[in-house]
Amino acid sequence: MTDKLNRAIASLAGAIITYFVLIFIEGLDFSIIVDLLFSSQDEGYVNLHSLVLIIGMMIIVQISHEAGTFQFLAIRLIKLSRGKPVLLLILFCIITILISAILNNILTVIILIPLTITVSRILNINPSPYILTQAVLVNIGGTFFSISSIPNILITTYAGISFLEFFLNVGLISLIIFPFTSLFFIFLFKKELSFPEEGFKVLKEFNIWNFVQNKRLLFQSIISIITLIILFIFVPSSLITSDMIALSIAIILIIISGLDPKELIKKIDFELIFYLLGIFIISGGLEITGIVSSFGIILSNLGAGNLFLQIIMVLWISAFLSSSIDNIPITKVLTPVIGSMSEGVSLIDKNQLFYSLSIGANWGDNLTPLGDNILVINLAEQNNRPISFKQFFKLGFCTTIYQLIIVTIYFTLIFQFIIGMVIIITISIMIAIFYLLQKYGPNSMKIKIDKIITKFKNIIIK
């Protein structure tokens, strides 16, 4: 939380402490560490599958990045704005969602923030509205597919949720939230969105192929990503696991690309891998010592065995926990908690709890800039377009609460239809009153309300 120690080192230090506790206090031997790192056969080697999938996706993403695939697609869409600032914001929203649905948040930010600042300089506009919008939306895109973020990978591999099943239950909710969030940003930044015609003319004449170093590699990477998604959807995990699909395509892409494998391996995020290994041991230690199951019992008792209350509770608790602590350890710790909470519950209802965890853990990252969003602030500052901690916190906190309320209403409509309708009507009335007060002012509103009451009385008298 203090950011004074590298997160991989902090994670490994915690893992070493856990090791000594398990060996000297619990009386276990070294084999337990191997089980914690890769999971046991009974657990289906969940952790090992997660690591292989992450490495495979890293290689595919890195080759696509080398080819300029994502920059190429982004500039293509930006040119479609036709000099309209609101349309440009909408296109940036779409680009962010599309890229973050395939890449992890860090890579999405690394690609989009410098690109957005480059476009803003060409157009001579303030990039802050676009950067803040993208920073929030990467986490929405992170819940589109089971491969879109590491928390999703950890949840789906633990719970055995398929790619298509995850998309139909969580991805569709993200699709519903996306336009609501985009409209919120358009309403919020409408007065700041403007740019001169001259800047757009420069962008219009800009050669899009300048971003592409190798056209052949560009098309290879695009075909590989499309093939990957198709295989994830249609090939059952019982036949070929998703991690082996990703790794196979990654190896094929390395061979046909002609790129230097040593250079690609150097660019793999080993810090993230070491970080995950440490988290696997720590969260496994919490499970072995009974802390996780105790936490699960507490949560179950708080929910009073009511599935609806448990789903809402998991959504909000995981969101606020992941806002101050990274969402990866939160997910790793809470997945077995949900497993213990959902004992005796049907598979469909059990998975609803995991879907709620995925949404909360991913979207809660925006409540504060303490997570991956620190990178957004750093990149903006490096490019002489600083965004203050306070500025991001205000926007991220309000937007995330707004999103979580919508999802809460969604779950309420599914499990408690009448209560959900009451909430929707109440919120609609409040929004209508707020809008009228903003438009006419309190004094004008009072006069209009008096006129309506007078007319109503006259109708009754007649």
C-alpha positions in Angstrom: 0.0 0.0 0.0 2.9 2.4 0.8 4.6 1.5 -2.5 8.0 1.7 -0.7 8.8 -2.0 -1.5 8.6 -3.8 -4.9 5.5 -5.9 -4.9 7.2 -9.1 -6.1 9.8 -8.8 -3.2 7.0 -8.1 -0.7 5.1 -11.1 -2.0 8.2 -13.4 -1.8 9.1 -12.1 1.7 5.5 -13.0 2.8 5.9 -16.4 1.2 9.1 -17.1 3.1 7.4 -16.1 6.4 4.5 -18.4 5.5 7.0 -21.2 4.7 8.6 -21.0 8.2 5.2 -20.9 9.9 4.1 -24.0 8.0 7.3 -25.9 8.6 8.1 -25.0 12.2 4.6 -24.3 13.7 2.3 -26.5 11.6 4.9 -29.3 11.4 4.6 -29.8 7.6 7.4 -30.7 5.2 8.7 -29.0 2.0 6.3 -30.9 -0.3 3.5 -28.6 0.9 5.3 -25.6 -0.8 5.3 -27.5 -4.1 1.5 -28.1 -3.7 0.9 -24.5 -2.9 3.0 -23.2 -5.9 1.3 -25.5 -8.5 -1.7 -26.9 -6.6 -2.3 -30.6 -6.0 -3.6 -33.2 -8.4 -6.9 -33.1 -6.4 -7.3 -29.4 -7.2 -6.5 -30.0 -10.9 -3.2 -28.1 -10.7 -5.1 -24.8 -10.8 -2.1 -22.6 -10.1 0.1 -24.2 -12.7 -2.6 -23.8 -15.4 -3.0 -20.2 -14.4 0.8 -19.5 -14.7 1.0 -21.3 -18.1 -2.0 -19.3 -19.4 -0.5 -16.0 -18.2 2.9 -16.8 -19.8 1.2 -17.8 -23.1 -0.8 -14.6 -23.2 2.2 -12.5 -22.4 4.1 -13.9 -25.4 1.2 -13.3 -27.8 0.6 -9.8 -26.5 4.4 -8.9 -26.7 4.6 -10.1 -30.4 1.4 -8.1 -31.2 2.9 -5.1 -29.5 6.2 -5.5 -31.5 4.1 -5.6 -34.7 2.2 -2.4 -33.8 -1.1 -4.2 -34.0 -3.0 -2.3 -31.2 -1.6 1.1 -32.2 -2.6 0.5 -35.8 -6.2 -0.4 -34.8 -6.4 2.6 -32.4 -5.4 5.1 -35.0 -7.8 3.6 -37.5 -10.7 4.2 -35.1 -9.5 7.7 -34.2 -9.7 8.8 -37.8 -13.3 7.8 -37.8 -14.0 10.7 -35.3 -14.2 13.1 -38.3 -13.2 16.0 -36.1 -16.0 15.6 -33.5 -14.6 15.6 -29.9 -17.5 13.7 -28.3 -17.3 11.0 -31.0 -13.5 10.9 -30.4 -14.2 10.2 -26.7 -16.7 7.5 -27.6 -14.1 5.9 -30.0 -11.5 6.1 -27.2 -13.9 4.3 -24.9 -14.5 1.6 -27.6 -10.7 1.2 -28.2 -10.0 0.9 -24.5 -12.7 -1.8 -24.0 -11.5 -3.8 -27.0 -7.9 -3.8 -26.1 -8.3 -4.3 -22.4 -10.6 -7.3 -23.1 -7.6 -9.0 -24.7 -4.6 -7.5 -22.8 -4.0 -7.1 -19.1 -4.5 -3.6 -17.6 -0.8 -2.6 -17.4 -0.2 -3.4 -21.1 -3.4 -1.6 -22.2 -2.4 1.5 -20.3 1.2 1.4 -21.6 -0.2 1.3 -25.2 -3.1 3.7 -24.9 -1.8 6.6 -22.6 1.2 7.6 -24.7 -0.9 7.1 -27.9 -3.7 9.4 -26.4 -1.1 12.0 -25.4 0.4 11.9 -29.0 -3.0 12.4 -30.5 -3.8 15.3 -28.1 -0.6 17.0 -29.1 -1.4 16.7 -32.8 -4.9 18.1 -32.1 -3.7 20.6 -29.5 -6.2 19.5 -26.9 -6.3 18.6 -23.2 -5.8 14.8 -22.9 -6.9 14.6 -19.2 -10.6 13.7 -19.9 -9.5 10.9 -22.3 -6.8 9.5 -20.0 -9.2 9.5 -17.0 -11.9 7.8 -19.0 -9.5 5.1 -20.3 -8.1 4.5 -16.8 -11.5 3.6 -15.5 -12.7 1.7 -18.5 -9.7 -0.7 -18.6 -11.2 -2.5 -15.6 -14.6 -2.7 -17.3 -12.9 -4.3 -20.3 -11.1 -6.6 -17.8 -14.4 -8.4 -17.1 -15.4 -9.1 -20.7 -13.7 -12.5 -21.1 -12.2 -15.1 -18.7 -8.7 -14.2 -20.1 -9.1 -10.4 -19.8 -7.5 -10.1 -16.4 -5.5 -12.2 -14.0 -8.4 -12.3 -11.4 -10.7 -13.7 -14.0 -8.1 -16.4 -14.9 -7.7 -17.3 -11.2 -11.5 -17.5 -10.6 -12.4 -19.5 -13.8 -9.6 -22.0 -13.3 -10.5 -22.5 -9.6 -14.3 -22.8 -10.3 -14.0 -24.6 -13.6 -16.1 -21.9 -15.4 -15.8 -22.1 -19.2 -14.9 -19.1 -21.5 -18.4 -18.8 -23.0 -20.1 -19.3 -19.6 -18.1 -16.5 -18.1 -18.8 -14.1 -21.0 -22.6 -14.8 -20.9 -22.7 -14.0 -17.2 -20.1 -11.4 -16.6 -19.1 -10.2 -20.0 -22.8 -9.2 -20.8 -23.0 -7.3 -17.5 -19.9 -5.4 -18.6 -21.5 -4.7 -22.0 -24.5 -3.2 -20.1 -22.3 -1.1 -17.8 -20.1 0.2 -20.6 -22.7 2.6 -22.3 -23.8 3.8 -18.8 -20.2 4.6 -17.9 -19.5 6.2 -21.3 -22.6 8.5 -21.0 -21.5 9.4 -17.5 -18.1 10.6 -18.9 -19.7 12.4 -21.9 -22.0 14.3 -19.5 -19.1 15.0 -17.1 -16.5 16.2 -19.7 -18.8 17.7 -22.4 -17.7 21.3 -21.7 -14.0 20.3 -21.9 -14.3 18.3 -25.2 -13.3 20.6 -28.1 -10.4 20.8 -30.5 -9.5 23.0 -33.5 -10.1 21.9 -37.1 -6.4 22.4 -38.0 -5.4 19.7 -35.5 -7.8 17.2 -37.0 -6.5 17.9 -40.5 -3.0 17.0 -39.4 -4.3 13.7 -38.0 -6.3 13.0 -41.1 -3.2 13.2 -43.2 -1.1 11.1 -40.8 0.2 7.9 -42.3 -1.2 5.0 -40.2 1.4 2.6 -41.4 4.1 4.6 -39.6 3.1 2.6 -36.5 3.6 -0.7 -38.3 7.2 -2.0 -38.6 6.3 -5.3 -40.2 3.0 -5.7 -42.1 3.4 -9.5 -42.3 3.8 -9.7 -38.6 0.8 -7.4 -38.1 -1.5 -9.8 -40.0 0.0 -12.8 -38.3 -0.7 -11.4 -34.8 -4.3 -10.4 -35.8 -5.0 -13.8 -37.1 -3.5 -15.4 -34.0 -5.6 -13.4 -31.6 -8.8 -14.1 -33.6 -7.9 -17.9 -33.7 -7.2 -17.8 -30.0 -10.6 -16.4 -29.1 -12.4 -18.8 -31.4 -10.6 -21.8 -29.9 -11.4 -20.5 -26.4 -15.1 -20.4 -27.3 -15.5 -23.6 -29.1 -12.9 -26.1 -27.8 -14.1 -27.6 -24.4 -11.5 -27.5 -21.6 -12.0 -31.2 -21.1 -10.4 -31.8 -24.5 -7.7 -29.1 -24.4 -7.2 -26.7 -21.5 -7.2 -22.9 -22.3 -3.6 -22.6 -21.0 -2.3 -25.1 -23.6 -4.2 -23.4 -26.4 -2.6 -20.0 -25.5 0.9 -21.5 -25.1 0.6 -23.5 -28.4 -0.5 -20.4 -30.4 2.3 -18.4 -28.6 5.0 -20.9 -29.7 3.6 -21.1 -33.3 3.6 -17.3 -33.4 7.2 -17.2 -32.2 8.3 -19.7 -34.9 6.5 -18.0 -37.9 7.3 -14.4 -36.7 11.0 -14.9 -37.1 11.6 -12.7 -33.9 14.4 -13.5 -31.6 13.1 -15.8 -28.8 15.7 -14.5 -26.3 14.5 -10.9 -26.8 10.9 -12.0 -26.3 11.7 -14.0 -23.2 13.5 -10.9 -21.7 10.3 -8.9 -22.1 8.1 -11.4 -20.2 7.0 -9.8 -16.9 8.9 -12.1 -14.5 8.1 -9.6 -11.7 4.4 -10.5 -12.1 5.2 -14.2 -12.2 7.3 -14.1 -9.0 4.6 -11.9 -7.4 2.0 -14.6 -8.2 4.2 -17.4 -6.9 4.5 -15.6 -3.6 0.8 -14.9 -3.4 0.0 -18.6 -4.1 2.1 -19.6 -1.1 0.6 -16.9 1.2 -3.0 -17.6 0.2 -2.4 -21.4 0.5 -1.0 -20.9 3.9 -4.1 -19.0 4.9 -6.1 -21.9 3.7 -4.1 -24.6 5.5 -4.1 -22.8 8.8 -7.9 -22.5 8.6 -8.0 -18.6 8.4 -9.7 -18.7 5.0 -12.5 -21.2 6.1 -13.0 -19.1 9.3 -13.4 -16.0 7.1 -15.8 -17.9 4.9 -17.9 -18.9 7.9 -18.1 -15.3 9.1 -19.2 -14.1 5.6 -21.8 -17.0 5.4 -23.1 -16.0 8.8 -23.3 -12.3 7.8 -25.3 -13.4 4.7 -27.5 -15.5 7.0 -27.5 -18.2 4.3 -29.3 -15.8 2.0 -27.7 -16.2 -1.5 -28.8 -12.7 -2.6 -27.2 -11.0 0.4 -24.0 -13.1 0.0 -23.7 -12.0 -3.7 -24.1 -8.3 -2.8 -21.7 -8.7 0.1 -19.0 -10.4 -2.0 -19.4 -7.6 -4.7 -18.9 -4.7 -2.3 -16.4 -6.3 0.1 -14.1 -7.5 -2.8 -14.4 -4.1 -4.5 -13.2 -2.1 -1.4 -10.5 -4.6 -0.5 -9.1 -4.5 -4.0 -9.1 -0.7 -3.9 -6.4 -0.6 -1.2 -4.7 -4.0 -1.8 -4.0 -5.4 -5.3 -6.9 -7.3 -6.8 -4.8 -10.5 -7.5 -4.2 -11.5 -3.8 -7.7 -10.5 -2.9 -9.0 -12.8 -5.6 -6.7 -15.6 -4.7 -7.7 -15.4 -1.0 -11.5 -14.9 -1.6 -12.0 -17.8 -4.2 -11.6 -20.5 -1.6 -13.7 -18.4 0.8 -16.5 -18.4 -1.7 -16.0 -22.2 -2.2 -16.6 -22.7 1.5 -19.5 -20.2 1.5 -21.3 -22.0 -1.3 -21.3 -25.6 0.2 -24.7 -27.2 -0.4 -25.6 -24.5 -3.0 -26.4 -25.5 -6.6 -23.7 -25.0 -9.3 -25.6 -22.1 -11.0 -26.0 -20.2 -7.7 -22.4 -21.0 -6.6 -21.1 -19.5 -9.9 -23.1 -16.3 -9.3 -20.9 -15.7 -6.2 -17.8 -16.1 -8.4 -19.2 -13.7 -11.0 -19.8 -11.2 -8.2 -16.2 -11.6 -7.0 -14.9 -11.0 -10.6 -16.8 -7.8 -11.0 -16.0 -6.5 -7.5 -12.2 -7.4 -7.6 -11.8 -5.9 -11.1 -13.9 -2.7 -10.8 -12.9 -2.0 -7.2 -9.4 -1.2 -8.5 -10.7 2.2 -9.7 -11.9 3.3 -6.2 -8.4 4.6 -5.5 -5.3 5.2 -7.6 -3.3 2.8 -5.3 -3.5 -0.2 -7.8 -2.5 -0.4 -11.4 -3.8 3.2 -11.9 -0.6 4.6 -10.3 0.9 3.7 -13.7 -1.6 5.9 -15.4 -0.6 8.9 -13.2 3.1 8.1 -13.7 2.8 7.9 -17.5 0.8 11.1 -17.7 3.4 12.9 -15.6 6.3 11.5 -17.8 4.6 13.0 -20.8 4.2 16.4 -19.2 0.4 16.0 -18.8 0.1 15.5 -15.0 -3.0 14.2 -13.3 -3.2 14.7 -9.6 -4.0 12.0 -7.1 -7.0 14.0 -5.8 -8.3 14.4 -9.4 -8.2 10.7 -10.1 -9.5 9.7 -6.7 -12.6 11.9 -7.0 -13.5 10.6 -10.5 -12.6 7.0 -9.9 -14.4 6.7 -6.6 -17.7 8.3 -7.9 -17.6 6.3 -11.1 -17.0 3.0 -9.4 -19.7 3.5 -6.8 -22.1 4.4 -9.7 -21.1 1.2 -11.5 -21.5 -1.0 -8.4 -24.9 0.5 -7.7 -26.1 -0.4 -11.2 -24.8 -4.0 -10.8 -26.5 -4.2 -7.3 -29.8 -3.2 -9.0 -29.1 -5.8 -11.7 -28.7 -8.6 -9.1 -31.6 -7.3 -7.1 -33.9 -7.5 -10.2 -32.8 -11.1 -10.7 -33.2 -12.3 -7.1 -35.5 -9.7 -5.5 -37.6 -8.3 -8.4 -40.0 -6.1 -6.3 -37.2 -4.5 -4.2 -35.2 -3.9 -7.5 -38.2 -2.1 -9.1 -38.6 0.1 -5.9 -34.9 1.0 -6.1 -35.1 1.9 -9.8 -38.2 4.0 -9.3 -36.7 5.8 -6.3 -33.4 6.5 -8.2 -35.3 7.7 -11.3 -37.4 10.2 -9.2 -34.2 11.5 -7.5 -32.5 12.0 -10.9 -35.6 13.7 -12.3 -35.7 16.1 -9.2 -32.0 16.8 -9.5 -32.3 17.5 -13.2 -35.2 19.9 -12.7 -33.4 21.7 -9.9 -30.4 22.1 -12.1 -32.4 23.4 -15.0 -34.9 25.7 -13.3 -33.5 26.3 -9.9 -35.3 25.8 -6.5 -37.4 29.0 -6.7 -38.7 28.3 -10.3 -39.4 24.7 -9.2 -41.5 25.8 -6.3 -43.6 28.1 -8.6 -44.1 25.3 -11.1 -45.1 22.8 -8.4 -47.6 25.3 -7.0 -49.1 25.8 -10.5 -49.4 22.0 -11.0 -51.1 21.6 -7.6 -53.5 24.5 -8.4 -54.4 22.9 -11.8 -54.9 19.6 -10.1 -57.3 21.2 -7.5 -59.3 22.9 -10.2 -59.7 19.6 -12.1 -61.0 17.9 -8.9 -63.4 20.9 -8.2 -64.8 20.7 -11.8 
